[in-house]
Amino acid sequence: MHRIRVLAAIASCVTFGLCAEEGLRMYIGTYTGKQSKGIYVCDFDPATGKLGEVQLAVETPNPTFLALHPNGKYLYSANEIGKFEGRDTGCISAFAIDPATGLLKLLNAQPSMGRGPCHVAVAPNGKHLVGANYGEGSICAIPIGEDGSLDVPTAGIRHSGAPGPNKGRQEKPHAHSTNFDPSGRFVFAADLGLDRIFIYDLDASRGTLAPHTPPAVAAAPGAGPRHLCFHPNSRFAFVVNELNNTVTAYRFDAEKGTLTEVQSIGTLPAGFAAKNTTAEVLVHPSGRFLYASNRGHDSIAIFKLDAETGKLTAAGHQASGGKTPRNFNLTPDGRWLIAANQDSDNVCVFRVDETTGALAPTEHSRSIEKPVRVLFAAHPG
C-alpha cells in the first residue's frame, strides 16, 4: 500500500510539472453572464489552503470545462456555445499561460464538431485533444501543435443507439465526457442519453478515432453516465452516473482496452428522497479514497477504496459549502479538495484527512459567478 501511495504522488508531480512544496495556481471555468466574463485565476497556497485574490485570466464565452497540457504551458477550454463562426457548433479554445502572471493568451479556437461542448481532455503525450458535445451527442478529436495551438479537427463522431428510459433527459444521445486511458491508446466517452460508455481506438499518426471491440459498455438503464476517472494504478476506472446517483467501479484491462463492472454504489445517504443529480468523480492521489459530488444534497460523497479489488465503501458526506457543487478537484499532493458551487457563486476549500479521507471545512473561499470547473497548474514563482 505504501508503494502505491508513493507511486501516485510521483505521478501527480509529473502530471502537473510540480512537487508538493511548489506553489499552485487555480483556474476556474465559468458560465459567463452579468459578472463572469470567462476563465479566472488565483494563487493557491498548498501549505495553508489559502486562496489568493481572483482575477480574470481571459475573456471567453462559457468556458465550462478546462484541461491542462502535460507540459503546463497551455490550457484548453470547452466553450459551451451553440454557434461558432456562423456554424451550428461550439468550439474548443487554446490558450498560452503567462508564467509570470498566470494570465491567458488566446492562441486559436477550432469547432468542436457539435453544439454545447461540455468536456475536454488532453492526451498524456500532449499531441491530441478530445471533447464531448452534450447538445449534439457527439465527440471530436483535434491535433495539438508544438506551440500549443489547435489544428483542424481530425474526427467528429455522433453517437447513436437506443435512448435510456428517462424521457426528460434521455431523449437522444448526450455525450458528457471524453477521457484518454493512462496510455493514451483509448478514448472513453460517457453518453448520458444512451446509458453507454463508448470506447474508441486512437490512431496517433492521423488523429482519428475508430470504434473499439467491443464498441461500448452498457450502464444500468436510466443511470446516465457522466464523468469517468482512472485509479492511479491504472487497473480500475470509475464512472459517476448523473441520473441514478451512483458510482460504478470497472476493472480496466490496459492491453485489451476493456471495462468490466465490479460494483455500483449510491452517492446519497439513506433516507434522502429529494431531487439530486451527481456531477464529478475523482480518486485521491493515494488511491485509497474516491469522491463524488451531489447536486441537490449539495455534498461531496466520500468512499474508501480498495486498491486491490476496486470496490468502494461509503464513508460519509461533507456539505460542499454552497449550492450545486458542479465540479471539484484535489491538489496534486492530495491534502486539499476545492469545490465549485455553481448556484451559490463560490468556491470552497476543504482539508483532506489523509488517514480516513474525511473532509474538513476551512475558512478559505472565494466568490465568483457560476463556477463550474477547478483546475490546478504550477506556479513558477
C-alpha positions as CSV (number, residue, x, y, z in Angstrom):
1,M,0.0,0.0,0.0
2,H,2.8,2.4,0.9
3,R,4.4,1.7,-2.6
4,I,1.1,2.6,-4.3
5,R,0.9,5.9,-2.4
6,V,4.5,6.8,-3.3
7,L,3.9,6.0,-7.0
8,A,0.7,8.0,-7.0
9,A,2.5,11.0,-5.5
10,I,5.3,10.8,-8.1
11,A,2.7,10.5,-10.9
12,S,0.9,13.6,-9.7
13,C,4.1,15.6,-9.6
14,V,5.0,14.5,-13.2
15,T,1.5,15.3,-14.5
16,F,1.4,18.8,-13.1
17,G,5.1,19.6,-13.6
18,L,5.4,20.4,-9.9
19,C,6.1,18.9,-6.5
20,A,4.1,19.4,-3.3
21,E,6.3,22.2,-1.9
22,E,5.8,24.4,-5.0
23,G,3.1,26.9,-5.3
24,L,-0.1,26.4,-7.3
25,R,-2.4,28.4,-9.5
26,M,-6.0,27.6,-9.6
27,Y,-8.0,28.3,-12.8
28,I,-11.8,28.5,-12.6
29,G,-14.1,27.9,-15.6
30,T,-17.5,29.5,-15.5
31,Y,-20.8,30.1,-17.2
32,T,-20.4,33.7,-18.4
33,G,-23.1,36.2,-17.5
34,K,-23.6,39.6,-15.9
35,Q,-20.4,39.4,-13.8
36,S,-18.5,36.4,-15.0
37,K,-16.6,37.1,-18.2
38,G,-14.5,33.9,-18.8
39,I,-11.7,32.0,-17.1
40,Y,-10.5,33.2,-13.7
41,V,-7.2,32.5,-11.9
42,C,-5.9,32.9,-8.3
43,D,-2.9,31.7,-6.4
44,F,-3.3,28.7,-4.0
45,D,-1.0,28.1,-1.1
46,P,-0.7,24.2,-0.7
47,A,0.8,24.7,2.8
48,T,-2.2,26.6,4.3
49,G,-5.0,26.1,1.8
50,K,-5.4,29.9,1.4
51,L,-6.7,31.3,-1.9
52,G,-5.3,34.5,-3.4
53,E,-7.3,37.2,-5.0
54,V,-9.3,36.1,-8.0
55,Q,-8.7,37.9,-11.3
56,L,-9.9,37.4,-14.9
57,A,-7.3,35.4,-16.8
58,V,-9.0,35.7,-20.2
59,E,-12.4,36.8,-21.5
60,T,-14.1,33.9,-23.4
61,P,-17.7,32.7,-23.6
62,N,-18.9,29.8,-21.3
63,P,-15.6,28.1,-20.7
64,T,-17.3,25.4,-18.6
65,F,-14.6,22.8,-18.7
66,L,-10.8,23.2,-18.7
67,A,-7.9,20.9,-19.3
68,L,-4.1,21.5,-18.9
69,H,-1.4,20.4,-21.3
70,P,1.1,18.0,-19.8
71,N,3.9,20.5,-20.1
72,G,1.9,23.0,-18.1
73,K,2.3,25.8,-20.7
74,Y,-1.1,25.6,-22.3
75,L,-4.7,25.5,-21.2
76,Y,-7.8,24.4,-23.2
77,S,-11.4,25.2,-22.7
78,A,-14.7,23.7,-23.9
79,N,-16.7,26.8,-24.8
80,E,-20.3,25.7,-24.3
81,I,-22.0,27.6,-27.1
82,G,-24.2,26.7,-30.0
83,K,-22.7,28.9,-32.7
84,F,-19.1,29.3,-33.8
85,E,-18.0,31.2,-36.9
86,G,-21.6,31.0,-38.3
87,R,-21.8,27.2,-37.8
88,D,-24.1,25.2,-35.6
89,T,-21.3,24.1,-33.3
90,G,-19.4,25.0,-30.2
91,C,-15.7,25.4,-30.0
92,I,-12.5,24.4,-28.2
93,S,-10.1,27.2,-27.4
94,A,-6.3,27.0,-26.8
95,F,-4.5,29.5,-24.5
96,A,-0.9,30.1,-23.6
97,I,-0.2,30.6,-19.9
98,D,1.9,33.6,-18.9
99,P,4.3,32.0,-16.4
100,A,4.8,35.3,-14.6
101,T,1.2,36.4,-14.1
102,G,-0.9,33.2,-14.8
103,L,-3.0,35.2,-17.3
104,L,-4.0,33.5,-20.5
105,K,-3.5,34.5,-24.2
106,L,-5.8,33.1,-26.8
107,L,-3.8,31.0,-29.4
108,N,-6.7,29.9,-31.5
109,A,-10.0,28.0,-31.5
110,Q,-11.5,25.2,-33.5
111,P,-15.0,23.9,-33.9
112,S,-16.0,21.1,-31.5
113,M,-18.0,19.3,-34.3
114,G,-21.2,19.7,-32.3
115,R,-23.3,22.0,-30.2
116,G,-22.8,22.5,-26.5
117,P,-19.3,21.1,-25.8
118,C,-19.1,20.3,-22.1
119,H,-15.8,18.4,-21.6
120,V,-12.3,18.3,-22.9
121,A,-9.2,16.2,-22.2
122,V,-5.6,16.2,-23.4
123,A,-3.7,13.0,-24.4
124,P,-0.9,12.0,-22.0
125,N,1.7,12.9,-24.7
126,G,0.1,16.3,-25.3
127,K,-0.4,15.7,-29.1
128,H,-4.2,15.3,-29.2
129,L,-7.3,16.6,-27.6
130,V,-10.8,15.1,-27.4
131,G,-14.0,16.8,-26.5
132,A,-17.7,15.9,-25.8
133,N,-20.7,17.8,-27.2
134,Y,-23.7,17.4,-24.9
135,G,-26.2,19.1,-27.2
136,E,-25.2,17.2,-30.3
137,G,-24.4,13.8,-28.6
138,S,-21.1,13.8,-30.4
139,I,-17.3,13.8,-29.7
140,C,-14.3,15.2,-31.6
141,A,-10.6,14.8,-31.8
142,I,-8.2,17.7,-32.5
143,P,-4.4,17.6,-33.0
144,I,-2.3,19.9,-30.8
145,G,0.7,21.7,-32.4
146,E,4.1,22.1,-30.9
147,D,3.2,25.7,-30.0
148,G,0.1,24.5,-28.1
149,S,-2.4,25.7,-30.8
150,L,-5.1,23.5,-32.2
151,D,-5.1,22.1,-35.7
152,V,-8.2,21.3,-37.8
153,P,-10.3,18.6,-36.2
154,T,-9.4,15.1,-37.4
155,A,-12.5,13.3,-36.1
156,G,-16.1,14.0,-35.4
157,I,-18.5,11.2,-34.4
158,R,-22.1,11.4,-33.4
159,H,-23.4,8.7,-31.1
160,S,-26.4,6.5,-32.0
161,G,-28.4,3.9,-30.3
162,A,-31.5,3.3,-28.2
163,P,-32.1,6.1,-25.6
164,G,-32.4,5.4,-21.9
165,P,-35.8,5.3,-20.1
166,N,-35.7,8.8,-18.6
167,K,-37.8,10.6,-21.2
168,G,-36.9,14.1,-19.8
169,R,-33.1,13.6,-20.0
170,Q,-32.5,10.7,-22.3
171,E,-34.5,11.6,-25.4
172,K,-31.3,11.4,-27.6
173,P,-27.6,11.0,-27.3
174,H,-25.9,13.3,-24.8
175,A,-22.1,12.8,-24.8
176,H,-21.0,14.2,-21.4
177,S,-17.2,13.5,-21.2
178,T,-14.2,12.1,-23.1
179,N,-11.2,10.6,-21.4
180,F,-7.9,9.1,-22.5
181,D,-6.8,6.0,-20.7
182,P,-3.4,6.4,-18.9
183,S,-1.5,5.1,-22.0
184,G,-3.3,7.4,-24.5
185,R,-4.3,4.5,-26.7
186,F,-8.0,4.5,-26.0
187,V,-10.7,7.2,-25.6
188,F,-13.7,6.6,-23.3
189,A,-16.9,8.7,-24.0
190,A,-19.7,8.6,-21.4
191,D,-23.1,9.2,-23.0
192,L,-25.8,10.2,-20.5
193,G,-28.6,9.9,-23.1
194,L,-27.8,6.4,-24.3
195,D,-26.6,4.8,-21.0
196,R,-23.4,3.8,-22.7
197,I,-19.6,4.3,-22.3
198,F,-18.3,4.3,-25.8
199,I,-14.7,3.1,-26.4
200,Y,-12.5,4.3,-29.3
201,D,-9.1,3.5,-30.6
202,L,-6.9,6.5,-31.3
203,D,-4.8,6.4,-34.4
204,A,-1.9,8.6,-33.1
205,S,-0.5,9.3,-36.5
206,R,-3.7,10.5,-38.1
207,G,-5.6,11.7,-35.0
208,T,-8.6,9.6,-36.0
209,L,-11.0,7.6,-33.8
210,A,-12.3,4.1,-34.6
211,P,-14.9,2.1,-32.6
212,H,-13.1,-0.4,-30.3
213,T,-14.1,-4.0,-30.0
214,P,-16.4,-4.1,-28.1
215,P,-17.5,-0.6,-29.1
216,A,-19.3,0.2,-25.8
217,V,-20.1,-0.8,-22.2
218,A,-23.7,-0.6,-21.1
219,A,-24.6,1.2,-17.9
220,A,-27.7,0.4,-15.9
221,P,-30.9,1.6,-17.6
222,G,-31.6,5.2,-16.6
223,A,-28.1,5.6,-14.9
224,G,-27.0,8.5,-17.1
225,P,-23.2,8.1,-17.1
226,R,-21.5,11.5,-16.9
227,H,-17.8,11.6,-15.9
228,L,-15.0,9.0,-15.7
229,C,-11.7,8.8,-13.9
230,F,-8.9,6.2,-13.6
231,H,-7.3,4.8,-10.4
232,P,-3.5,5.8,-10.1
233,N,-2.6,2.1,-10.5
234,S,-4.4,2.1,-13.9
235,R,-6.3,-1.1,-13.0
236,F,-9.7,0.4,-12.4
237,A,-12.0,3.1,-13.8
238,F,-14.9,4.8,-12.0
239,V,-18.0,6.4,-13.6
240,V,-20.4,8.8,-11.8
241,N,-23.9,8.3,-13.1
242,E,-25.8,11.6,-13.0
243,L,-29.4,10.3,-13.1
244,N,-29.5,7.4,-10.7
245,N,-26.9,8.9,-8.3
246,T,-24.4,6.1,-8.3
247,V,-20.7,5.5,-8.9
248,T,-19.8,2.4,-10.9
249,A,-16.4,0.7,-10.5
250,Y,-14.9,-1.1,-13.5
251,R,-11.9,-3.3,-13.9
252,F,-9.8,-1.9,-16.7
253,D,-7.7,-4.2,-18.9
254,A,-5.0,-2.0,-20.2
255,E,-4.0,-4.3,-23.0
256,K,-7.5,-5.0,-24.3
257,G,-8.9,-1.6,-23.6
258,T,-12.0,-3.1,-21.9
259,L,-14.1,-2.3,-18.9
260,T,-15.7,-5.0,-16.7
261,E,-18.1,-3.9,-14.0
262,V,-17.1,-4.6,-10.4
263,Q,-19.6,-2.7,-8.3
264,S,-22.2,0.1,-8.3
265,I,-22.8,2.1,-5.1
266,G,-25.1,5.0,-4.3
267,T,-23.8,8.5,-3.5
268,L,-26.7,9.7,-1.2
269,P,-27.3,9.0,2.5
270,A,-30.1,6.6,3.5
271,G,-33.5,8.3,3.6
272,F,-32.6,11.3,1.4
273,A,-35.5,11.5,-1.1
274,A,-35.3,15.0,-2.6
275,K,-34.2,15.7,-6.1
276,N,-30.5,15.1,-6.8
277,T,-28.0,14.6,-9.6
278,T,-24.4,13.8,-9.4
279,A,-21.6,15.7,-11.3
280,E,-18.0,14.9,-10.7
281,V,-15.9,11.9,-9.6
282,L,-12.2,11.7,-8.6
283,V,-9.8,9.3,-7.0
284,H,-7.5,10.6,-4.3
285,P,-3.8,10.6,-5.4
286,S,-3.1,7.9,-2.8
287,G,-5.6,5.6,-4.5
288,R,-7.3,5.0,-1.1
289,F,-10.3,7.2,-1.4
290,L,-12.9,8.3,-4.0
291,Y,-15.1,11.4,-4.0
292,A,-18.3,12.3,-5.9
293,S,-20.4,15.5,-5.9
294,N,-24.2,15.6,-5.2
295,R,-26.2,18.5,-6.6
296,G,-29.4,18.7,-4.5
297,H,-28.0,17.1,-1.4
298,D,-25.2,19.6,-2.0
299,S,-22.4,17.5,-0.7
300,I,-19.3,15.6,-1.5
301,A,-19.8,11.8,-1.1
302,I,-16.7,10.1,0.4
303,F,-15.8,6.5,-0.2
304,K,-12.9,4.3,0.9
305,L,-11.4,2.4,-2.0
306,D,-9.8,-1.0,-2.0
307,A,-6.9,-0.6,-4.5
308,E,-6.6,-4.4,-4.9
309,T,-10.3,-5.0,-5.8
310,G,-11.6,-1.6,-6.9
311,K,-14.5,-1.9,-4.5
312,L,-15.9,1.1,-2.7
313,T,-17.2,1.5,0.8
314,A,-19.4,4.5,1.8
315,A,-17.6,6.7,4.3
316,G,-19.9,9.7,4.8
317,H,-20.7,13.1,3.2
318,Q,-19.4,16.6,3.6
319,A,-21.6,19.7,2.8
320,S,-20.0,21.4,-0.2
321,G,-20.1,24.9,1.4
322,G,-22.7,26.1,-1.1
323,K,-25.3,25.1,-3.6
324,T,-25.0,22.8,-6.6
325,P,-21.3,21.5,-6.4
326,R,-20.8,21.1,-10.2
327,N,-17.1,20.3,-10.2
328,F,-14.4,19.8,-7.6
329,N,-10.7,19.0,-7.7
330,L,-7.9,17.7,-5.5
331,T,-4.5,19.3,-5.2
332,P,-1.7,17.0,-6.6
333,D,-0.5,16.2,-3.1
334,G,-4.0,15.2,-2.0
335,R,-4.1,17.5,1.0
336,W,-6.9,19.8,-0.2
337,L,-10.2,19.5,-2.1
338,I,-11.8,22.6,-3.7
339,A,-15.5,22.5,-4.6
340,A,-17.1,24.8,-7.2
341,N,-20.6,25.6,-6.1
342,Q,-22.4,26.8,-9.3
343,D,-25.6,28.1,-7.9
344,S,-24.2,29.9,-4.8
345,D,-21.4,31.6,-6.8
346,N,-18.5,30.4,-4.6
347,V,-15.5,28.0,-4.4
348,C,-14.7,26.4,-1.0
349,V,-11.5,24.8,0.3
350,F,-11.6,21.6,2.4
351,R,-8.7,19.9,4.2
352,V,-8.4,16.1,3.4
353,D,-7.6,13.7,6.3
354,E,-5.0,11.5,4.7
355,T,-5.8,8.6,7.0
356,T,-9.6,8.5,6.7
357,G,-10.3,10.5,3.6
358,A,-12.7,12.7,5.6
359,L,-13.1,16.4,4.5
360,A,-12.9,19.3,7.0
361,P,-14.2,22.8,6.1
362,T,-11.8,25.7,6.2
363,E,-12.3,29.5,6.3
364,H,-10.9,29.7,2.8
365,S,-13.4,30.5,0.0
366,R,-13.9,33.0,-2.9
367,S,-16.9,34.4,-4.5
368,I,-17.2,34.0,-8.3
369,E,-20.3,33.9,-10.5
370,K,-21.3,30.4,-11.8
371,P,-18.1,28.5,-11.2
372,V,-18.2,25.0,-12.9
373,R,-14.6,23.8,-13.1
374,V,-11.5,24.0,-10.9
375,L,-8.1,23.2,-12.4
376,F,-4.6,23.4,-10.9
377,A,-1.4,24.4,-12.6
378,A,2.2,25.1,-11.4
379,H,3.1,28.5,-10.1
380,P,6.7,29.0,-11.4
381,G,7.2,31.9,-8.9
